[in-house]
Amino acid sequence: MFAEERQRKIIEMMEESSSLKVVELAEHFEVSESTIRRDLQELEEHKILKRTHGGAVSIQKRGFEPTFKEKKEEYSLEKEKIGELAAELVEDGYSVILDTGTTTLEIAKRIRNKKITVITNSLDIAEELSEMENIELIMTGGTLRGNTRAMVGYLTENTLKNFRADIAFIGANGITRKDGATTPNHVEAMTKRAMIASSHRVYLVADTSKFGNVSFAVITPVNQITGIITAGEMNEEAAVIEKNEEIEIVK
């Protein structure tokens, strides 16, 4: 078993138990205790767990997903700034894919006066733009996730396959150089990947608190997108991505 696969299984085990022991993990994976300690060290560096004497404890729930209302109240100034930066990239005549989320909602508020086509899976963005005669609004349809107010699933992805948008703005709960952009729900991750595949240019939109975090489901490696639009104090992980990846950081 490769180290990456073993570490992912350790993460799954950590989801079920708040603490793990080195001895038990070594026996479970049939490897040395020193190998497990290296695994735990790498996971600690990514803020997934905290090492203790003889084991490790969980410091985050990778599958935890705050509600739309909870996210709306966090980092509001940063989200407004991201909305302004993203809106500057949208020109009249563009076709734009807007992912669901509180940050992309701020983008929608700032492109209301542009003559564009918007494709979205967000109920809130659709409501925000529904009365704008200058905007051709296309809703993807799909299965509604009440927690994030997003339309997801096969119907959503099948709709997205019919388009090739000029630009897409995609939300994420975590961004690291190693694990890429991640989100708690694997179905939403699939929908986000469909949006990426249907767009010429793709920007992740996330405040700097998301850098260094890792959620359950991978959306995309960071080197497979056009850039990241962010706001807030740049942390170590954000600086590493800005320095080492051939992507645009808009801030």
C-alpha positions in Angstrom: 0.0 0.0 0.0 1.3 3.4 -1.0 1.8 6.1 1.7 -0.9 8.3 0.2 -3.5 5.5 0.2 -2.6 4.5 3.8 -2.9 8.2 4.9 -6.3 8.5 3.4 -7.4 5.3 5.2 -6.0 6.8 8.5 -8.2 9.9 7.8 -11.2 7.7 7.4 -10.5 6.0 10.6 -10.0 9.3 12.3 -13.5 10.3 11.2 -14.9 7.3 13.1 -12.7 7.7 16.2 -11.4 10.9 17.8 -8.0 9.3 18.6 -5.8 6.6 17.2 -2.7 4.8 18.5 0.5 4.2 16.6 0.8 0.6 17.7 -2.7 -0.3 16.6 -2.2 1.5 13.2 1.1 -0.3 12.6 -0.7 -3.7 13.3 -3.6 -2.7 11.1 -1.5 -1.7 8.1 1.2 -4.3 8.8 4.0 -1.6 8.7 6.5 -0.4 11.2 5.7 2.1 13.9 8.2 4.6 12.4 6.3 4.4 9.1 3.0 5.3 10.9 4.8 8.1 12.7 5.9 9.6 9.4 2.3 9.3 8.1 1.0 11.1 11.2 3.6 13.8 10.9 2.5 14.6 7.3 -1.1 14.6 8.3 -0.3 17.0 11.2 1.5 19.3 8.8 -1.8 19.5 6.8 -3.7 20.3 10.0 -5.8 17.1 9.8 -4.8 15.8 13.2 -2.5 16.5 16.2 0.1 14.0 17.2 0.2 12.9 20.8 2.5 10.6 22.8 1.8 7.2 21.2 -0.8 8.3 18.7 -2.9 11.2 17.4 -6.2 13.0 18.0 -8.5 14.6 15.5 -8.5 18.4 15.3 -11.1 18.7 12.5 -14.0 16.9 10.9 -13.2 16.6 7.3 -16.7 15.7 6.4 -18.2 18.6 8.4 -20.1 21.0 6.3 -21.5 24.3 7.7 -24.8 25.4 6.4 -25.3 28.2 3.9 -26.5 30.5 6.7 -23.5 29.7 8.9 -21.1 30.4 6.0 -22.8 33.6 5.1 -22.0 35.1 8.5 -18.2 34.3 8.3 -15.6 36.5 6.6 -18.2 38.8 5.1 -15.7 41.6 4.3 -13.3 39.2 2.5 -16.2 37.7 0.5 -17.3 41.2 -0.6 -13.8 41.9 -1.7 -13.6 38.7 -3.7 -16.9 39.5 -5.3 -15.5 42.9 -6.5 -12.3 41.3 -7.8 -14.2 38.5 -9.7 -16.7 41.0 -11.2 -13.8 42.9 -12.8 -13.0 39.8 -14.8 -16.5 39.6 -16.3 -17.1 41.5 -19.5 -20.3 42.1 -21.5 -21.1 39.2 -23.8 -19.5 36.7 -21.5 -21.0 33.3 -20.5 -20.4 32.7 -16.8 -20.7 29.7 -14.6 -21.4 30.5 -10.9 -21.1 27.7 -8.4 -23.3 27.8 -5.4 -22.0 29.5 -2.2 -21.9 32.6 -0.2 -18.8 33.9 -1.9 -20.2 33.4 -5.4 -23.4 35.1 -4.3 -21.3 38.2 -3.7 -20.0 37.9 -7.3 -23.6 37.7 -8.6 -24.5 40.9 -6.7 -21.7 42.7 -8.6 -22.4 41.5 -12.1 -26.1 42.4 -12.1 -25.7 45.3 -14.6 -23.6 43.4 -17.2 -25.1 41.9 -20.4 -24.1 38.3 -19.9 -25.3 34.7 -19.7 -25.1 33.1 -16.2 -25.3 29.4 -15.6 -25.8 28.4 -12.0 -26.8 25.6 -9.7 -27.5 28.0 -6.8 -31.1 28.9 -5.8 -29.8 32.1 -4.1 -27.9 33.3 -7.1 -30.9 32.5 -9.4 -33.1 34.6 -7.1 -30.5 37.4 -7.0 -30.4 37.6 -10.9 -33.9 36.5 -11.8 -35.3 40.0 -12.5 -32.3 41.3 -14.5 -33.5 41.6 -18.1 -29.9 42.1 -19.3 -28.9 38.6 -17.9 -29.8 35.4 -19.6 -30.2 33.1 -16.6 -29.8 29.3 -17.0 -30.4 27.0 -14.0 -28.9 23.6 -14.2 -31.7 21.7 -12.4 -30.8 18.6 -10.4 -31.3 17.4 -6.8 -31.4 20.0 -4.2 -29.1 19.9 -1.2 -30.8 21.8 1.6 -27.5 22.4 3.5 -25.9 24.4 0.8 -29.0 25.3 -1.4 -27.2 23.7 -4.4 -28.6 21.7 -7.2 -26.3 18.6 -7.7 -26.2 15.2 -9.2 -26.6 13.5 -12.6 -29.1 16.0 -14.0 -26.9 18.9 -13.0 -23.8 17.4 -14.5 -25.6 16.4 -17.7 -26.9 20.0 -18.2 -23.4 21.4 -17.7 -22.0 19.1 -20.4 -24.0 21.1 -23.0 -22.1 24.4 -22.4 -18.7 25.9 -22.9 -18.6 29.0 -20.7 -16.0 31.8 -21.0 -15.3 31.8 -17.2 -16.3 29.9 -14.1 -16.1 30.8 -10.4 -15.9 27.8 -8.1 -16.1 27.7 -4.3 -14.0 25.4 -2.1 -13.8 24.7 1.7 -10.1 23.8 1.6 -7.1 24.6 -0.6 -3.6 23.1 -0.3 -0.8 22.5 -2.8 -0.7 18.8 -2.1 -4.4 18.0 -2.0 -5.8 20.7 -4.2 -9.2 22.3 -3.8 -11.5 20.2 -1.6 -15.1 20.2 -0.3 -16.9 18.1 2.3 -19.5 16.5 0.0 -18.4 14.2 -2.8 -21.5 14.8 -4.9 -20.9 18.5 -4.8 -17.3 17.9 -5.8 -18.5 16.0 -8.9 -20.8 18.9 -9.8 -17.9 21.4 -9.4 -15.7 19.2 -11.6 -18.4 19.3 -14.3 -18.4 23.1 -14.1 -14.6 23.2 -14.5 -14.8 20.9 -17.5 -17.4 23.2 -19.1 -15.4 26.4 -18.8 -12.5 28.0 -20.7 -11.1 29.8 -17.6 -11.6 28.7 -14.1 -11.1 30.6 -10.8 -11.4 29.3 -7.3 -12.9 31.9 -5.0 -12.0 31.5 -1.4 -10.9 33.7 1.5 -7.4 33.0 2.9 -8.8 31.0 5.9 -9.5 28.2 3.4 -5.8 27.8 2.6 -4.2 24.9 4.5 -7.5 23.2 5.1 -8.4 19.8 3.6 -12.0 18.5 3.2 -13.2 15.1 2.3 -13.7 15.3 -1.5 -11.2 16.5 -4.0 -12.5 19.0 -6.6 -9.3 19.7 -8.6 -5.5 20.1 -8.3 -4.6 23.7 -8.0 -2.3 23.5 -11.1 -5.3 22.6 -13.2 -7.1 25.9 -12.9 -6.6 29.4 -14.2 -6.2 31.1 -10.8 -7.5 31.8 -7.3 -9.3 34.9 -6.2 -8.8 35.5 -2.5 -8.9 38.2 0.2 -7.6 38.3 3.8 -4.2 37.9 5.4 -2.0 35.5 3.4 -1.0 32.5 5.4 1.9 30.1 4.8 0.0 27.7 2.6 -1.3 30.6 0.4 2.3 31.9 0.1 3.6 28.5 -1.0 0.9 28.1 -3.7 1.5 31.7 -4.9 5.2 31.0 -5.2 5.3 27.5 -6.6 2.3 27.1 -8.8 1.9 28.5 -12.3 -1.5 30.0 -11.5 -2.7 33.5 -11.1 -3.4 34.7 -7.5 -5.8 37.6 -7.6 -6.0 39.5 -4.3 
